[in-house]
């Protein structure tokens, strides 16, 4: 009884708020849209939404169907896109999700040779996911996930592509610059600058400060790596970043990288894929190029 049209209507009504705007976005008449939902409500014996003036609010049943729409509709769209690309002689589009903010510079070194090798495959990079990176893989919003924190689940595979060390980066004249390594307590009077990510997902918190029950004096967030490192170079704070990334800026900015703890914090970058896509040739090629960068 539930059809793709119903899911699209519910998704658009939730997004736009009114029947008029939803009907316009779907190229339907308002009466056709209203009739379709009323028929569905009659068949299911539930109310999909309630009216508050011109605004529509989803009921519990409507919210359940919206959840289904958000999972199913991207898979329809992805498959239709693939069919069009195959019909026009293209292999498709490799949609890459990023859960590693500092990895964009590295990704460029992978994408360039990939595009040269696969001239009939496009590349799209996505950073924000409605269900998170793992959910985006399952819902076919992306085809590959670049992440330092793999979540091994049935139906997914994660392949390590390179190792790195997380280090503290400071101004080269900073009071901590001469230390051989940093302890969590050393950061208790510092301004820590990070990407705008929940602290529990940042290694500097989850693997370094929180186990020692420490916290920085201040915590600031900045979206771009360049501005973050300019702030550190100006002695406005310290940051924790991959050593390979910091090394790229040291020749232009007065920066120093320091080991976090006597053993350091060592990490890997993984590429996550749907298990059923593991034999697609151009996806395999992307992973192999990534491993060699």
N, C-alpha and C positions, 0 to 999 in steps of 0.2 A: 504493500500500500504506500509506503514511503518512497518517493521518487526523487531523483536528483533535483528536479525543479523545486520541490518543497524545501530541500536543504538550502538551495541557493536563495530562495525567498527569505527564509528564516535568518540566514546569515546577513543578508542585505538590510532587512528590517532592524536587526540588532545593531548593525553598523550605522545606519542612517536615521533610524528613529521613527520614520513615518512611512505609510503605505505609498504615498505619492512619490517620494524620493526613491524608495526601493523599486517601485514599478518602473520609474524612469531609467534607473541603472541597469535593470534587467530587460529593457525594451519590451515591457508588457503594459497592458492597460491596467489601471488600478482595479477595475472590476474583475478582470481575469485573475489577477493576483489574489484578491480577496476571496473569489469563488474557489480557487484551488485550495486555499488554507481551510475554508469552511468545510469543504468536502472531506479533507483529511481529518479535521477535528471530529466530524460526524462518524467517519470510519473507525477512528481510534477511541472515540468517546472521551476525549480530553480537550481542554482549552490550551491553545498554543501561546496565546498572549492575551493581555488585558489592556484596555484603553485608559489613558489618563489625558483627556482632551484629545489633541491630535497625536500625542506621543503613545507609542505602543511599548508595553513592558512584557518581556517573556515570562511565562509561568514556569513552574518546576519542570513540566513536560517540555515546554519550549526550550529551556536551558539544556535539557538532556539532548534534544534534537540539534541544538546549536553545537554542542560538543561533538556529536556525530558529524555534522557538516564540516567543522574545522578539521576533522581527521580525514574525511573521505574526499571532499572536493579538491584539495591539492593533488590527490592521486589521479583523479579524473583529468585535471588540467595538465599534469605532468605527462600522462600517457598520450593525451591528444597532441601535445607539443611534440613528443617523440614521433608519433605517427606522421605528423606534417613534415618533420625533418627527414624522416626516412623516405617519404614520398618525393621530397625534393632532392634526394641524393646526399643528405647530410647524415653524419653519425649521431649528432645530438648536441646537447649543451651539458658541460660538466659544471654543476653548481656546488661551489665550495663554501662550507660554513666555517667561520672562524671563532674559536673560543680561546685564542691566544692573541691578545692585543699587540704584543711586540713583534708578532711573526709576519706582518705585512711585507717588510723589506725582504725577508727570506722567501716569502711566497712569490714575489716578483721574479726571483732567480729561478723558480720552478716553472712558473707560467710561461715565461718567454720561450724556453726550448720546447715546452709542451705544445704551444700554439704553432711553433715552426714545424714540429713533427706531425701534428694533426691539424691540417689546414681546413678540414671539414667539421671540426668540433669547436664550438664556442666555449668560453669560460665566463662564469658569473660568480661573484663573491658576495656572500651574505653574512651579516654579523648578528642581526637580531632575529630571534626565533620565538614564535608564539608559544611553543612548548619546550623551549630549551634545545640545546644542540642534539641530544639523544632523541628527543621527540621529533625534531625536524628531520632526522634520518628516517625514523619509522613512518612519518607522515609524507615522505617523499618531497619535502620542501627543499632538501639538499641531497647531494649524492655522495659527498665526502665531507668529513668533519675534521678540522685541524684542532687538536686539543692536547694540553699537557696532563689532563685528568680523565683518562678513559674510564668508562663505566661499562664493564663487560656484561652484556645481556644477550640472551638467546636471539639469534637472527642477525647479530652484528659481529663484525671482526675489527680489531684495532691492530694496525701494523706500526711498530716504532720506526721513525725515519731519521731522527738524530738526537744526540745527547747534548745537554748543556748544564752549566752551573748557574744557579741564582746567586747574585752577589749584591752587596750594598754599594751604591754609587753615591759619592760625596764630592764636594768641591775639593780640589787638591790641597787647599790650605785649611781644610776643616780640622777641627780638634780630633776627629776620629781617623784622619787620613793616614797616620803613622802606625796604626794598630795592625798586627798581623792577621787578626780576625776579630769579628764583632760578636759580643754576647748580647742576649736579649735585653739585659739591663742597660746596655749602652744606648738603647733607643728610647729609654723612658723619659728623657728630657729633649727629645728631638721631634721635629715636624716631619712626619712620614708622608710622602706624596705617592699616590698610587693611581691606577686607572679606576674609573667609577664602577667597581665590581664589589659585590657583597664581601665584607672582610673574611667570612668563613670560607670563601672560595679563593682567597689569596694566600699563597704559600708563606709569605712573610708573617702572616698572622697564624694560620693553621699549623704550620710546621716549625715555626721559630718562636714567636712571642707568646701565643696562647699556652703551649705546653709549659712554659716557664712562668705563667700567670703574670705576664708583663703586657704593657700597652704603651704606645708612643704618647708623647706629651700632646701632640696635635696630629690629626689625620686629615689631609687635604686630597681631593681627587681632581685629576686633569685627564682629559680624553686623549690628547695627542702626545706621542713620544717626544717630538721635537720640543714642545713647550715644557714638558715635564723636565727634560734634561737642561733646558735653559734656566729653569727655576733652580735646579740643583747647582748648576754652574755659578749662579748668582748668590749662592749660600742662603736660599730661601727654604731649604729643607733637604732631606735625603730620600732616596728611593731604592727599591729592590727590583732589579731587572736582570735578564740573561747576560752573562759575561760577553757573549759574542756580539750582542747589540751595543753594549757600552763601548766595546773596543772600536766600533765604527765611528764613534763621536769623539774619541779621545784626542784625535789629531787636530780638532777644531775647537774643542771646549776644555777648560781646565778641570778635568774630572779624574777621580781615582776610584777604582773598584776594590772592594775588600771582601774577603771570605766571610760567610755567615756561619759562625761556629767553627771550632777547630777542624771539623771534618768537611765543612761546606754543605750546601744543599744541592744535590744532584738530581736532575730531572730529565725526562724524555718528552719529545714531541711525537704524538701518534696521529695517524690518519685513520679515522673510523669509516667503515663502509657497511652497507647492507650485505649480508652473506651471499644472497642470491645474485648480487652485482659483481662479485669478486672475479668472475671470468670475463667480464666485459673488457675488451682489449685496450681501449683508450683509458679506462680507469686504472687498469694495471700499469699502463705506461706512465700515468701521472704519479703513481706511488713509487715506481722505480726511479723516475727522475728525481723525486723528492729525497729518496734515500741517498742519492749521489751528490746532493748539494750541501 
